[in-house]
Amino acid sequence: MGQTPPVVEEFAATLAELGWISDVLVAGSLATGDYVPGVSDLDLVAITDGPVDEHRQAALAAIHRDIDANADPGLNLGCVYVDAAALLDVGTKHPTWTHGLLAQRILSGVTRAELVRHGYAVRGRSPQEVLPGVSDDDVRAAARAELSGYWAWAVRRPWMWLNPALSDLGLTSMARARHALRTGTLLTKSDAVEQADAPGWLIEQLRARRRGGELTSPRLRTALIAWRDARRTVGSVNSPGPGLSE
């Protein structure tokens, strides 16, 4: 665990003032010690004392918009708001602030694993007090769910991969998924760059971007490499046979 950015502490204090948020937990790169300012997202989870209705959602959106408007460039602070009564229901969707919008998303198995194995509290109880333990097989199941869900959808839309951000994310996500399926453990994004199924020149460029550099890669060539890697990885999980976890 690295040093918590002041904006996270201030954000947690603002949420506490609402009176209906009991815990603010840190997941993602900040929890695993892989946080890179200006590059990494800030992935938080807040536990609420009841459903987040429209009135509460409006209050949260106002807080997030104020943070986004005054944040340093590159800061992307997101948070999932989970009703304590629904915390153990893995299929329930929760209000989630992400990339400037309030969406409805589940608290994914990967995020749950990050919280239990590496996460910590900014306010309230620790993730280990709030959530049940996560086994290696739970991590494998979470990786399969990611591949069979969003990434299976994405590989059916090859034109999306012309977005350089998606190509980078795909290459590291596939490396992380393969690692999780093999070992039952989580891999950081920085380590995933080193394990990406990509030529050396592209790994070097991924590494530079992960460190905050502005180096660009050939758009079409990178998209094709990333899409093919995702198609192979998703296909290996969805096809009959032992799969990647064996």
C-alpha positions as CSV (number, residue, x, y, z in Angstrom):
1,M,0.0,0.0,0.0
2,G,1.4,3.4,-1.0
3,Q,0.6,6.8,0.4
4,T,-3.0,7.8,0.0
5,P,-3.4,10.9,-2.2
6,P,-4.9,13.9,-0.3
7,V,-7.8,14.0,-2.7
8,V,-8.9,10.6,-1.5
9,E,-8.8,11.6,2.1
10,E,-10.7,14.8,1.4
11,F,-13.3,12.9,-0.7
12,A,-13.8,10.3,2.1
13,A,-14.3,13.1,4.6
14,T,-16.9,14.8,2.4
15,L,-18.8,11.5,2.0
16,A,-18.8,11.0,5.8
17,E,-20.5,14.4,6.2
18,L,-23.5,13.0,4.3
19,G,-24.3,10.9,7.3
20,W,-25.3,7.7,5.4
21,I,-21.9,6.3,4.3
22,S,-20.2,4.1,6.8
23,D,-17.1,2.9,5.0
24,V,-14.8,4.2,2.2
25,L,-12.5,1.5,0.8
26,V,-9.6,1.6,-1.6
27,A,-9.2,-1.0,-4.4
28,G,-7.3,-1.0,-7.7
29,S,-3.8,0.2,-8.3
30,L,-3.7,2.3,-5.2
31,A,-4.4,-0.7,-3.0
32,T,-1.9,-2.9,-4.8
33,G,0.9,-0.3,-4.6
34,D,0.9,0.1,-8.4
35,Y,-0.6,3.6,-8.5
36,V,1.0,6.0,-11.0
37,P,-0.2,9.7,-10.5
38,G,-1.8,11.0,-13.7
39,V,-2.0,7.5,-15.2
40,S,-3.9,5.2,-12.8
41,D,-7.5,5.5,-11.9
42,L,-8.5,5.9,-8.2
43,D,-10.9,3.0,-7.6
44,L,-13.0,3.4,-4.4
45,V,-15.9,1.6,-2.9
46,A,-18.3,3.2,-0.4
47,I,-20.7,1.3,1.8
48,T,-24.1,3.0,2.5
49,D,-26.7,2.4,5.2
50,G,-29.5,1.9,2.7
51,P,-30.4,2.2,-1.0
52,V,-28.9,5.0,-2.9
53,D,-32.1,6.6,-4.2
54,E,-32.4,9.5,-6.7
55,H,-31.9,12.1,-4.0
56,R,-28.8,10.5,-2.7
57,Q,-27.5,10.0,-6.3
58,A,-28.0,13.7,-7.0
59,A,-25.9,14.5,-3.9
60,L,-23.1,12.1,-5.0
61,A,-23.1,13.4,-8.6
62,A,-22.7,17.0,-7.3
63,I,-19.7,15.9,-5.1
64,H,-18.0,14.1,-8.0
65,R,-18.6,16.9,-10.5
66,D,-16.9,19.3,-8.1
67,I,-13.9,17.0,-7.6
68,D,-13.6,16.5,-11.4
69,A,-13.8,20.2,-12.1
70,N,-11.1,21.0,-9.6
71,A,-8.8,18.0,-10.0
72,D,-5.3,17.9,-11.4
73,P,-5.1,16.7,-15.0
74,G,-5.2,13.0,-15.3
75,L,-7.0,12.4,-12.0
76,N,-9.9,9.9,-12.5
77,L,-11.6,9.2,-9.2
78,G,-14.4,6.6,-9.4
79,C,-16.5,5.1,-6.7
80,V,-19.0,2.3,-6.4
81,Y,-21.8,2.9,-3.8
82,V,-23.0,-0.4,-2.3
83,D,-26.0,-0.7,0.0
84,A,-24.7,-2.8,3.0
85,A,-27.8,-5.0,2.7
86,A,-26.9,-6.0,-0.8
87,L,-23.1,-6.3,-0.3
88,L,-23.1,-10.1,-0.6
89,D,-25.3,-10.2,-3.7
90,V,-22.7,-10.3,-6.5
91,G,-25.3,-9.7,-9.2
92,T,-26.8,-6.5,-7.8
93,K,-26.0,-3.3,-9.7
94,H,-24.9,-0.3,-7.7
95,P,-24.6,3.5,-8.5
96,T,-21.1,3.9,-9.8
97,W,-19.3,7.2,-10.6
98,T,-16.9,6.5,-13.5
99,H,-15.4,8.7,-16.1
100,G,-17.7,11.6,-15.4
101,L,-21.0,9.7,-15.3
102,L,-23.2,7.9,-12.7
103,A,-23.8,4.4,-14.1
104,Q,-25.3,1.2,-12.6
105,R,-22.7,-1.5,-12.3
106,I,-22.0,-4.6,-10.2
107,L,-19.2,-4.8,-7.7
108,S,-17.1,-7.2,-9.8
109,G,-15.4,-10.3,-8.5
110,V,-12.0,-8.8,-9.4
111,T,-12.7,-5.6,-7.4
112,R,-13.9,-7.8,-4.5
113,A,-10.6,-9.8,-4.7
114,E,-8.5,-6.6,-4.8
115,L,-10.4,-5.3,-1.7
116,V,-10.0,-8.5,0.4
117,R,-6.4,-9.2,-0.6
118,H,-4.9,-5.8,-0.9
119,G,-7.5,-3.1,-0.1
120,Y,-7.7,-0.8,2.9
121,A,-10.1,1.6,4.5
122,V,-9.9,5.4,4.3
123,R,-13.0,5.6,6.5
124,G,-14.7,3.0,8.6
125,R,-14.0,-0.8,8.7
126,S,-11.4,-2.6,6.7
127,P,-12.4,-4.5,3.6
128,Q,-11.6,-7.8,5.4
129,E,-14.2,-6.9,8.0
130,V,-16.8,-6.1,5.4
131,L,-16.4,-8.8,2.8
132,P,-15.9,-12.6,3.0
133,G,-12.6,-14.2,2.2
134,V,-11.6,-14.8,-1.5
135,S,-10.0,-18.1,-2.5
136,D,-7.8,-18.8,-5.5
137,D,-10.7,-20.4,-7.2
138,D,-12.8,-17.3,-6.5
139,V,-10.1,-15.2,-8.3
140,R,-10.2,-17.6,-11.2
141,A,-14.0,-17.4,-11.4
142,A,-13.8,-13.6,-11.4
143,A,-11.3,-13.7,-14.3
144,R,-13.6,-16.0,-16.3
145,A,-16.5,-13.7,-15.6
146,E,-14.6,-10.7,-16.9
147,L,-13.5,-12.5,-20.1
148,S,-17.0,-14.0,-20.7
149,G,-18.7,-10.7,-20.1
150,Y,-17.3,-7.4,-21.3
151,W,-14.3,-8.7,-23.2
152,A,-16.4,-11.3,-25.1
153,W,-18.7,-8.4,-26.1
154,A,-15.7,-6.3,-27.1
155,V,-14.0,-8.9,-29.3
156,R,-17.2,-9.0,-31.4
157,R,-16.7,-5.3,-32.2
158,P,-13.2,-5.1,-33.7
159,W,-13.7,-1.5,-34.8
160,M,-13.7,-0.5,-31.1
161,W,-10.0,-1.5,-30.8
162,L,-9.0,1.4,-32.9
163,N,-9.3,3.4,-29.7
164,P,-5.7,3.3,-28.4
165,A,-6.9,3.4,-24.8
166,L,-8.9,0.2,-25.3
167,S,-6.0,-1.5,-27.0
168,D,-3.7,-0.8,-24.1
169,L,-6.3,-1.9,-21.6
170,G,-7.0,-5.0,-23.5
171,L,-3.4,-6.1,-23.7
172,T,-2.9,-5.7,-19.9
173,S,-6.3,-7.1,-19.0
174,M,-5.7,-10.3,-21.0
175,A,-2.3,-10.7,-19.3
176,R,-3.9,-10.2,-15.9
177,A,-6.7,-12.7,-16.8
178,R,-4.3,-15.4,-17.9
179,H,-2.2,-14.9,-14.8
180,A,-5.3,-15.1,-12.6
181,L,-6.5,-18.3,-14.3
182,R,-3.1,-20.0,-14.0
183,T,-2.3,-19.0,-10.4
184,G,-5.5,-17.8,-8.6
185,T,-3.7,-14.5,-7.8
186,L,-3.9,-10.9,-9.0
187,L,-1.4,-9.2,-11.2
188,T,-0.8,-5.5,-11.2
189,K,-1.1,-3.5,-14.4
190,S,2.6,-2.7,-14.4
191,D,3.5,-6.4,-14.2
192,A,0.9,-7.2,-16.8
193,V,2.7,-4.9,-19.3
194,E,5.7,-7.2,-18.9
195,Q,3.5,-10.3,-19.6
196,A,1.5,-8.8,-22.4
197,D,1.3,-11.1,-25.5
198,A,2.8,-8.4,-27.8
199,P,6.0,-7.8,-29.7
200,G,8.9,-6.2,-27.8
201,W,8.6,-2.8,-29.4
202,L,4.9,-2.6,-28.3
203,I,5.7,-3.8,-24.8
204,E,8.4,-1.0,-24.6
205,Q,5.8,1.6,-25.6
206,L,3.2,0.2,-23.2
207,R,5.8,0.4,-20.4
208,A,6.5,4.1,-21.3
209,R,2.8,5.0,-21.2
210,R,2.3,3.2,-17.9
211,R,5.0,5.4,-16.5
212,G,3.3,8.5,-17.8
213,G,5.0,9.0,-21.1
214,E,3.2,10.3,-24.2
215,L,4.7,7.9,-26.6
216,T,2.2,6.7,-29.2
217,S,1.9,3.4,-31.0
218,P,0.8,2.7,-34.6
219,R,-2.9,2.8,-34.3
220,L,-4.1,0.1,-36.7
221,R,-1.2,-2.3,-36.0
222,T,-1.7,-2.0,-32.2
223,A,-5.4,-2.5,-32.5
224,L,-5.0,-5.7,-34.5
225,I,-2.5,-7.1,-32.0
226,A,-4.7,-6.3,-29.1
227,W,-7.9,-7.6,-30.7
228,R,-6.3,-10.9,-31.7
229,D,-4.9,-11.4,-28.2
230,A,-8.3,-10.7,-26.7
231,R,-10.0,-13.0,-29.2
232,R,-7.6,-15.8,-28.4
233,T,-7.9,-15.4,-24.6
234,V,-11.6,-15.1,-24.6
235,G,-11.9,-18.1,-26.9
236,S,-9.7,-20.3,-24.8
237,V,-12.1,-19.7,-21.8
238,N,-15.3,-20.1,-23.7
239,S,-14.3,-23.2,-25.7
240,P,-14.7,-26.8,-24.4
241,G,-11.6,-28.3,-22.9
242,P,-9.3,-27.6,-19.9
243,G,-8.9,-23.9,-20.6
244,L,-6.2,-21.6,-19.3
245,S,-6.6,-22.4,-15.6
246,E,-5.4,-26.0,-15.9
